[in-house]
Protein backbone atom coordinates (compact mmCIF):
# COMPACT_ATOMS: atom_id res chain seq x y z
CA UNK A 1 0.00 0.00 0.00
CA UNK A 2 1.11 3.53 -0.75
CA UNK A 3 3.65 2.54 -3.40
CA UNK A 4 1.87 4.50 -6.15
CA UNK A 5 1.29 7.61 -4.06
CA UNK A 6 3.53 10.60 -4.72
CA UNK A 7 4.09 13.56 -2.44
CA UNK A 8 2.03 16.69 -3.12
CA UNK A 9 3.78 18.91 -5.66
CA UNK A 10 6.20 16.26 -6.91
CA UNK A 11 4.77 16.16 -10.44
CA UNK A 12 4.73 19.91 -11.14
CA UNK A 13 6.84 22.49 -9.33
CA UNK A 14 5.25 25.63 -7.94
CA UNK A 15 5.39 28.39 -10.58
CA UNK A 16 6.12 25.97 -13.42
CA UNK A 17 4.41 26.79 -16.72
CA UNK A 18 1.87 24.06 -17.42
CA UNK A 19 1.26 24.84 -21.06
CA UNK A 20 2.88 27.35 -23.42
CA UNK A 21 0.73 30.25 -24.57
CA UNK A 22 -0.99 29.65 -27.88
CA UNK A 23 -0.94 25.85 -27.68
CA UNK A 24 -3.91 23.83 -28.86
CA UNK A 25 -6.02 22.21 -26.18
CA UNK A 26 -6.72 18.53 -26.69
CA UNK A 27 -7.64 15.79 -24.21
CA UNK A 28 -4.18 15.56 -22.60
CA UNK A 29 -3.92 19.31 -22.08
CA UNK A 30 -7.42 19.51 -20.62
CA UNK A 31 -6.60 16.60 -18.31
CA UNK A 32 -3.43 18.38 -17.14
CA UNK A 33 -5.38 21.55 -16.41
CA UNK A 34 -8.07 19.61 -14.56
CA UNK A 35 -5.43 17.79 -12.48
CA UNK A 36 -4.30 21.17 -11.19
CA UNK A 37 -7.82 22.34 -10.36
CA UNK A 38 -8.02 24.72 -13.32
CA UNK A 39 -11.58 24.84 -14.59
CA UNK A 40 -11.30 27.56 -17.23
CA UNK A 41 -8.66 29.25 -19.36
CA UNK A 42 -8.69 32.13 -21.82
CA UNK A 43 -8.63 30.86 -25.41
CA UNK A 44 -8.59 32.27 -28.91
CA UNK A 45 -10.94 30.99 -31.54
CA UNK A 46 -9.59 29.17 -34.57
CA UNK A 47 -9.04 31.43 -37.56
CA UNK A 48 -11.70 31.23 -40.25
CA UNK A 49 -10.12 30.90 -43.65
CA UNK A 50 -11.60 30.93 -47.14
CA UNK A 51 -9.74 29.60 -50.16
CA UNK A 52 -10.47 31.55 -53.31
CA UNK A 53 -9.19 30.07 -56.56
CA UNK A 54 -9.42 32.28 -59.60
CA UNK A 55 -9.04 31.60 -63.27
CA UNK A 56 -11.26 30.46 -66.08
CA UNK A 57 -8.61 27.88 -66.97
CA UNK A 58 -9.25 25.92 -63.74
CA UNK A 59 -11.31 22.74 -63.75
CA UNK A 60 -11.97 20.27 -60.94
CA UNK A 61 -9.90 17.13 -60.66
CA UNK A 62 -11.42 14.32 -62.66
CA UNK A 63 -12.79 16.64 -65.32
CA UNK A 64 -11.71 16.34 -68.92
CA UNK A 65 -9.31 19.09 -69.95
CA UNK A 66 -10.05 21.32 -72.89
CA UNK A 67 -7.32 23.30 -74.62
CA UNK A 68 -5.83 25.86 -72.21
CA UNK A 69 -7.33 24.33 -69.07
CA UNK A 70 -5.54 22.99 -65.99
CA UNK A 71 -6.80 20.97 -63.05
CA UNK A 72 -7.07 22.94 -59.83
CA UNK A 73 -4.47 21.30 -57.60
CA UNK A 74 -4.02 24.17 -55.15
CA UNK A 75 -7.51 24.09 -53.66
CA UNK A 76 -7.48 20.44 -52.50
CA UNK A 77 -3.87 20.72 -51.29
CA UNK A 78 -4.54 23.89 -49.29
CA UNK A 79 -7.85 22.52 -47.96
CA UNK A 80 -6.11 19.43 -46.61
CA UNK A 81 -3.26 21.42 -45.10
CA UNK A 82 -5.61 23.84 -43.36
CA UNK A 83 -7.79 21.05 -41.98
CA UNK A 84 -4.67 19.34 -40.57
CA UNK A 85 -3.78 22.59 -38.87
CA UNK A 86 -7.17 22.48 -37.12
CA UNK A 87 -8.35 25.72 -38.62
CA UNK A 88 -11.95 26.24 -39.54
CA UNK A 89 -12.11 26.16 -43.30
CA UNK A 90 -14.92 28.59 -43.89
CA UNK A 91 -15.44 28.14 -47.60
CA UNK A 92 -13.82 27.17 -50.87
CA UNK A 93 -14.71 29.36 -53.83
CA UNK A 94 -13.67 29.27 -57.46
CA UNK A 95 -14.16 32.33 -59.64
CA UNK A 96 -13.81 32.46 -63.37
CA UNK A 97 -11.63 35.45 -64.12
CA UNK A 98 -11.65 37.03 -67.55
CA UNK A 99 -8.14 37.77 -68.77
CA UNK A 100 -8.95 41.50 -68.98
CA UNK A 101 -9.50 41.66 -65.20
CA UNK A 102 -5.92 40.50 -64.63
CA UNK A 103 -4.23 43.04 -66.90
CA UNK A 104 -2.48 45.99 -65.32
CA UNK A 105 -2.98 49.56 -66.51
KAGI-V952130 format. One record per pair of residues at least 24 apart in sequence whose ideal C-beta (glycine too) atoms are under 6 Angstrom apart, sorted by the first residue. I is the first residue (numbers start at 1). GAP is how many residues later the second one is. D is the distance in whole Angstrom. If there is no record, write none. Layout:
# KAGI-V952130
i:I gap:GAP d:D
i:I gap:GAP d:D
This chain:
# KAGI-V952130
i:46 gap:41 d:5
i:46 gap:42 d:5
i:47 gap:40 d:5
i:48 gap:40 d:5
i:48 gap:42 d:4
i:49 gap:33 d:6
i:49 gap:38 d:5
i:49 gap:40 d:6
i:50 gap:40 d:5
i:50 gap:41 d:5
i:51 gap:24 d:6
i:51 gap:27 d:5
i:51 gap:41 d:5
i:52 gap:41 d:5
i:53 gap:41 d:5
i:54 gap:41 d:5
i:54 gap:43 d:4
i:55 gap:42 d:5
i:56 gap:40 d:4
